[in-house]
Every structure is written in structure tokens, then in C-alpha cells.
Amino acid sequence: MILSNARLILQDDIHHGALVITSGRIKEIGPPGQTGLDLEGDFLLPGLIDLHTDNLERQVLPRASARWPSRSALLAHDAQCAAAGITTVFDALCLGDIGFEKARVQTFKDGMADIRDFAAAGILKAEHFLHLRCELPAPDMPALLESAIDEPLVRLISLMNHSPGIGQYADLSRYHAMREAEGFSRAEILAMVDDLQASHQRHTEANRQFLLSLARTKNMSLASHDDRTAAEISRNAEDGITIAEFPVSLEAARAARAKNMRIIAGAPNIVRGGSHSGNVSASDLIRENLADALASDYVPAAMLEAAFAVAGAKPLGLPRAIALVTSGPADLVSLHDRGRIAAGQRADLVQVRLHGEHPVIRAVWRQGVRIA
């Protein structure tokens, strides 16, 4: 297959030319006049790689009181990722009961089984891996982790602590307001906050040591989540954690960079113009060169839009901005066969046209096969 008359987004340049694809891989970059499928001068970029998406949870629970069948939810999630140009997905499944979201454990169990089954059958449009989000304060987390860690699709583990008063939820007044907006009464919130904080005191440290010990035996990539202070980053680095995921302060992000940790920021933060929970702006991180990758977090379509927004704001330029959603995440998890337009790489590709300043996806290929 030849894709011609395209503006190819390379690592450091934009090249007007054609792409020759053989057996699902890029064979070579050819001249713009080469005969093939005419992309009409559209951008052609590598398939997006999303290291953290909670979108499956949102398909499983489209409303708080309406649980959707797991397999149907996975197919909807997969289709949304493909339509958003995401050809490699790390489904972030939550391990541990964190009080207000008890259904997440069932989503983890169902999601593990369904992703394994569908991936083996070749049903899914994107390629799916598993990102285990381990809630350190949850008493059931260790058993859930033991049940999943030997699954070959597991490629990333993150250490999380969503206790009220910690990390992302350090501001308790904002935390109460968020739960009230979800329909919980003040009495319910106060009781649950007490329980969650007690669980944090009882379990977090022991669960952290259990997770680190088990992950070391498996040589697994580890990320910390929602770090706020330099002290937290320092401890994580000492424990062999190499990725800082969604740092919530400039202090933490700067400390992570000083420790040579790689940093993941949230794409929705850029699209919305700031954090939904009042934390550091991802745009500020990028301006200080404190982000190596963007993840969709909870909106698959945010990744491409965020990359073009970053490029349009001129802190990076388009090739480096696109790298935040392609080669950047690929490098973080050692997926060296994708994330770049270069000979020998997988032909995971996205055709994009700008409508004004808004990127519009016109076609998506995974290993040379069109999936959207």
C-alpha cells in the first residue's frame, strides 16, 4: 500500500511525500508524486499511544445507577479509541475498593477477562495492554494484584492513593463539593472520609512495600500517581519508580525531572484549559519541558486535540507536540516498534485535516489495516 500526497509528521520535521507500506510495516518514505491513495495534502502522523485511559469505566457506567454489559462496553470503548486515532491503548483498570466507587473492582475483573479474550480473537480495533492502577489504601489491593500480575498484557503498574486529603484530593473542601455533586449527602461523605482516611493509615505503607517487592520480581514498569511534593518524588525515585504520572504541582514535576523520571500529563487538562480538580496546568508543565507524554485520562479524543493545541500555542511546534502522544509514550514503556514514521516501524497511522484550528481525523490504520 502507498499513501501519497501527505504531509508526514516526522520526529523533527514535516515532510511532503508518500509512505510505502508492506506487511503492516513502513517500508520507506517516497516522493510526493508517487502513485497511491491520495491523502490530498493532509497530515499523516503515527498512531497515538495512550498510556492511561479510564474510558472503559465510563462505558461500563454510563450513568451512576446503570451498569452496562462489560463486553458491549469494551467494544464501545475500543471503537472510541480507534476513532480518536489511538492505535495502542493501555486500559487503566483500578485494583482496590476506594469507597465511593465500589463497582471499579468488578470492572477490573470483567475487563481483564474481556480484553484477554477479545485480543486473542483479534476482535479489537486498537491494540490493548493493561495498566494496573493499584490503590494503596485499599485492603483488597494485594490479592487483586497477585491475581493479575502474571497476565502478559500487563505492561504498566501505577501506585495510587486517592484518599481524601492526599495527592489530587489534598483540598478537602473541594473533595466534599465533588462528592456532593455526585449526589452523596453530607453525612455520607463525612462517614466515608473517616473510613477512607483510617484505611489509608492502616494499609498504605504495607501495601506499598508489597507492591514494590512483587513488581521487582517481574521487572515491571512502575509509575507514581498524583505526586504533590519533592519529598514524595524523592522517595519514589529511591524505590525504583521511573515514571511520574499526572504530578499535581510544579514542585513535584520539577523534582521528577531532576531525578530523571519521565512525566505523563493529562491531555484533558490542556483541552479544558486547566485541571478539573484545581491542580497544576499541563500547559505550564509543557512550557517548562516537564512532560514527556500526554494521556487521555478520561476522554480519548483529548489526545490529538491537545497535541495540536500545544503546537498552535507555539511552545513546541507540531513535530514535538505530536511526539507527546506518539514516540514519547512509546519510549516510556519500551514499545520500540511504533510511535514514529520511519522505515521498519509498524504502519499505525492517522490521517488528519485541520478545520480552522481543529484537527479532524479522516482515517486510521493499524499495521496497515484501516480501522476507522
C-alpha positions in Angstrom: 0.0 0.0 0.0 1.2 3.5 -0.8 -0.3 6.6 0.9 0.7 9.6 -1.3 0.5 13.4 -1.2 0.7 13.6 2.5 2.4 15.9 5.0 4.3 13.3 7.0 5.0 14.4 10.6 8.4 13.0 11.4 10.3 13.4 14.7 11.9 16.7 13.8 10.3 17.8 10.6 7.2 17.8 8.4 7.9 16.2 5.0 5.7 16.3 2.0 5.8 12.9 0.4 4.4 9.3 0.3 4.6 6.3 2.5 5.2 2.8 1.2 3.7 0.1 3.5 4.5 -3.7 3.2 3.2 -6.4 5.5 1.9 -4.0 8.1 5.2 -2.0 8.4 6.6 1.1 6.9 9.0 0.2 4.1 10.1 3.7 3.0 9.3 7.3 2.6 8.8 8.2 -1.1 8.4 11.3 -3.2 5.2 13.3 -3.1 4.3 12.4 -6.7 4.3 8.7 -6.1 1.1 6.9 -7.2 -1.1 5.6 -4.4 -4.0 6.6 -2.2 -4.1 10.4 -2.4 -4.3 11.9 1.0 -4.9 15.3 -0.5 -2.2 17.1 1.4 -3.5 16.0 4.8 -1.2 15.4 7.8 -0.1 11.8 8.3 1.1 11.0 11.8 1.9 7.9 13.8 -0.9 6.2 15.6 -1.5 7.6 19.1 -0.4 5.7 22.1 -2.4 6.2 25.3 -0.8 5.0 28.5 -3.7 5.8 30.8 -7.4 5.8 30.0 -10.3 5.3 32.3 -12.7 5.4 29.4 -13.7 1.8 29.8 -15.1 2.6 33.2 -17.3 5.3 31.6 -18.7 2.9 29.1 -19.4 0.4 31.9 -21.2 3.0 34.0 -22.8 5.5 31.5 -24.9 6.6 34.5 -24.2 6.1 38.2 -27.2 3.7 38.5 -27.0 1.9 35.1 -24.2 -0.7 34.7 -23.7 -1.7 31.1 -22.8 -5.2 30.0 -19.0 -5.5 30.1 -18.3 -6.8 26.7 -20.5 -4.3 25.0 -18.8 -1.6 27.0 -15.4 -2.8 25.9 -16.4 -2.8 22.2 -17.7 0.8 22.5 -14.5 1.9 24.3 -12.4 0.3 21.6 -14.3 1.9 18.8 -14.0 5.4 20.5 -10.2 4.9 20.9 -9.8 3.9 17.2 -12.0 6.9 16.1 -9.7 9.2 18.2 -6.6 7.9 16.4 -5.4 5.8 19.3 -3.9 2.6 17.9 -2.3 1.4 21.2 -4.3 1.6 24.4 -3.3 1.0 28.0 -6.5 0.3 29.8 -6.1 1.7 33.3 -8.1 -0.7 35.5 -8.5 0.1 39.2 -7.4 -2.5 41.8 -9.0 -1.8 45.2 -12.2 -0.6 46.8 -11.9 3.1 47.3 -15.2 3.7 49.0 -17.2 5.8 46.6 -16.6 3.7 43.5 -17.0 0.1 44.7 -18.0 -1.0 41.1 -14.5 -0.5 39.9 -13.3 -3.8 41.3 -16.0 -5.6 39.2 -14.9 -3.5 36.2 -11.3 -4.7 36.7 -12.3 -8.3 36.9 -14.6 -8.2 33.9 -12.2 -6.0 31.9 -9.2 -8.3 32.4 -11.2 -11.3 31.1 -12.8 -9.5 28.2 -9.6 -7.8 27.0 -7.7 -11.0 27.1 -10.4 -12.9 25.2 -11.1 -10.2 22.6 -7.4 -9.5 22.0 -6.7 -13.2 21.4 -9.6 -13.4 19.0 -8.4 -10.4 17.0 -11.7 -8.6 17.6 -10.4 -5.3 18.8 -9.6 -2.4 16.5 -6.7 -1.0 18.6 -4.1 -3.0 20.4 -4.9 -3.1 24.1 -2.5 -3.6 27.0 -3.3 -3.4 30.7 -2.2 -0.7 33.2 -2.9 -1.7 36.7 -3.9 1.2 38.9 -3.2 0.0 42.4 -5.0 1.8 45.2 -2.5 1.6 48.1 -5.1 2.3 50.9 -7.4 -0.5 49.7 -7.2 -3.7 51.8 -8.2 -5.9 48.9 -5.5 -4.5 46.5 -2.7 -7.1 47.2 -4.9 -10.1 46.4 -6.2 -8.4 43.2 -2.6 -7.6 42.1 -1.5 -11.1 42.7 -4.4 -12.4 40.5 -3.3 -10.1 37.6 0.4 -9.6 37.6 1.3 -12.6 35.5 -1.1 -11.6 32.7 1.2 -11.0 29.6 -0.9 -7.9 28.6 0.1 -6.1 31.8 2.8 -3.6 30.9 2.5 -0.8 33.5 1.6 -0.5 37.2 0.9 2.7 39.0 0.9 3.4 42.7 -2.2 5.4 43.6 -3.6 7.0 46.7 -7.0 8.6 46.2 -7.6 9.1 50.0 -9.3 12.4 50.8 -6.6 14.9 52.0 -3.9 13.2 49.8 -2.4 14.0 46.4 -5.1 15.0 43.9 -7.6 15.4 46.7 -5.5 17.4 49.2 -8.1 20.1 49.3 -10.9 18.5 51.4 -13.4 21.3 50.8 -13.1 20.7 47.0 -13.3 16.9 47.7 -16.6 17.3 49.6 -18.0 19.5 46.9 -17.2 16.9 44.2 -18.9 14.2 46.2 -21.9 16.4 46.8 -22.2 17.0 43.1 -22.3 13.2 42.6 -25.4 13.0 44.9 -23.9 11.9 48.2 -25.3 13.5 51.4 -23.1 15.4 53.8 -23.5 12.7 56.4 -22.5 10.0 53.9 -19.4 12.0 52.8 -18.2 12.6 56.3 -18.6 9.0 57.3 -16.8 7.8 54.1 -14.0 10.3 54.5 -13.4 9.0 58.0 -13.3 5.4 56.8 -11.0 6.2 53.8 -8.6 8.1 56.0 -8.5 5.3 58.5 -7.9 2.8 55.7 -5.0 5.0 54.5 -3.4 4.9 57.9 -3.8 1.1 58.2 -2.9 -0.2 54.8 -1.0 2.3 52.6 2.6 1.6 53.8 2.3 -2.2 54.0 0.6 -2.3 50.6 3.2 -0.1 49.0 6.0 -2.4 50.2 4.1 -5.5 49.0 3.6 -3.9 45.5 7.2 -2.8 45.1 8.5 -6.2 46.1 6.2 -8.1 43.7 6.9 -5.7 40.8 10.6 -6.0 41.2 10.4 -9.8 40.8 8.5 -9.2 37.5 10.7 -6.4 36.2 7.6 -4.3 35.7 7.5 -0.6 34.7 6.2 1.5 37.7 4.6 4.9 37.8 3.7 7.1 40.8 0.4 9.0 40.5 -0.7 12.5 41.6 2.6 13.4 43.4 2.5 16.7 45.1 5.8 17.2 46.9 9.5 16.9 46.1 9.8 14.5 49.1 7.3 12.1 47.5 9.2 12.2 44.3 12.5 11.6 46.0 11.1 8.5 47.8 9.6 7.2 44.6 12.9 7.5 42.7 14.7 5.7 45.5 12.2 2.9 45.2 12.9 2.4 41.5 9.8 4.2 40.2 10.7 5.7 36.9 7.5 7.5 35.8 5.6 10.4 37.4 2.1 10.2 36.2 -0.1 13.4 36.5 2.0 15.3 39.1 -0.3 17.8 40.7 2.2 20.6 41.4 5.1 22.2 39.6 7.2 21.3 42.6 6.7 17.6 42.1 7.2 17.8 38.3 10.4 19.8 38.7 11.7 17.3 41.2 10.8 14.4 38.9 12.7 15.9 36.1 15.7 16.5 38.4 15.6 12.7 39.3 15.5 11.8 35.5 11.9 10.4 35.9 9.7 10.5 32.9 6.5 12.5 33.2 3.0 11.9 31.9 0.5 14.8 31.8 -3.3 14.8 31.2 -4.5 15.8 27.7 -8.0 16.9 29.0 -6.2 19.4 31.2 -4.9 21.1 28.1 -8.2 20.9 26.1 -10.2 22.3 29.1 -7.6 25.0 29.9 -6.7 23.6 33.3 -7.1 20.8 35.8 -10.7 19.6 36.7 -9.6 19.3 40.3 -7.7 22.5 40.7 -4.1 21.2 40.3 -1.2 22.3 38.1 -1.9 23.2 34.5 -0.5 20.7 32.0 0.3 23.6 29.7 2.6 25.0 32.4 4.4 21.7 32.6 5.0 21.7 28.8 6.3 25.2 28.8 8.9 24.1 31.3 9.7 20.9 29.4 8.2 18.9 32.2 6.1 16.5 30.2 7.3 13.5 28.1 3.9 12.1 27.2 0.2 13.1 27.2 -2.5 10.5 28.2 -6.2 10.7 27.5 -7.1 10.0 31.2 -10.9 10.1 30.7 -11.5 11.4 27.1 -9.9 9.5 24.2 -10.4 12.4 21.8 -8.4 14.8 24.0 -5.0 13.4 22.9 -5.0 14.6 19.3 -6.7 17.9 20.2 -4.3 18.6 23.0 -1.3 17.9 20.8 -2.4 20.4 18.1 -3.4 22.9 20.8 0.2 22.7 22.2 1.6 23.2 18.7 -0.7 26.1 18.0 0.3 27.9 21.2 3.9 27.7 19.9 5.7 26.2 23.0 6.9 23.2 20.9 6.0 23.1 17.2 4.0 20.4 15.6 6.5 17.5 15.4 7.5 17.8 19.0 3.9 18.2 20.1 2.8 15.1 18.2 5.7 13.2 19.8 3.9 13.8 23.2 1.2 11.4 22.0 3.3 9.0 19.9 7.0 8.4 20.3 7.0 9.9 23.9 4.6 7.3 25.4 6.2 4.6 23.2 9.6 5.3 24.7 8.2 5.3 28.3 7.1 1.7 28.1 9.7 0.4 25.6 7.4 -0.1 22.6 10.2 0.5 20.1 8.3 -0.8 17.1 5.8 2.1 16.9 5.3 5.8 17.6 7.4 7.1 14.6 7.1 7.4 10.9 10.3 5.6 9.8 11.3 2.5 7.9 10.7 -0.7 9.9 8.1 0.8 12.2 4.5 -0.5 12.4 2.2 1.2 10.0 0.0 2.6 12.7 -1.1 5.8 11.2 -3.6 8.7 11.4 -4.7 11.0 8.6 -5.6 14.4 9.9 -7.0 17.6 8.3 -7.4 20.9 10.1 -10.8 22.6 10.1 -9.7 26.1 11.2 -7.5 25.2 14.1 -9.4 22.0 15.0 -7.8 18.6 13.9 -10.3 16.3 12.2 -9.4 12.6 11.8 -10.2 11.3 8.3 -8.7 7.8 8.5 -6.8 5.5 10.9 -4.7 2.4 10.1 -3.3 -0.2 12.5 -0.5 -2.3 10.9 -1.6 -1.1 7.5 -5.2 -2.2 8.0 -7.8 0.6 8.2 -9.7 0.6 11.5 -11.5 3.9 11.3 
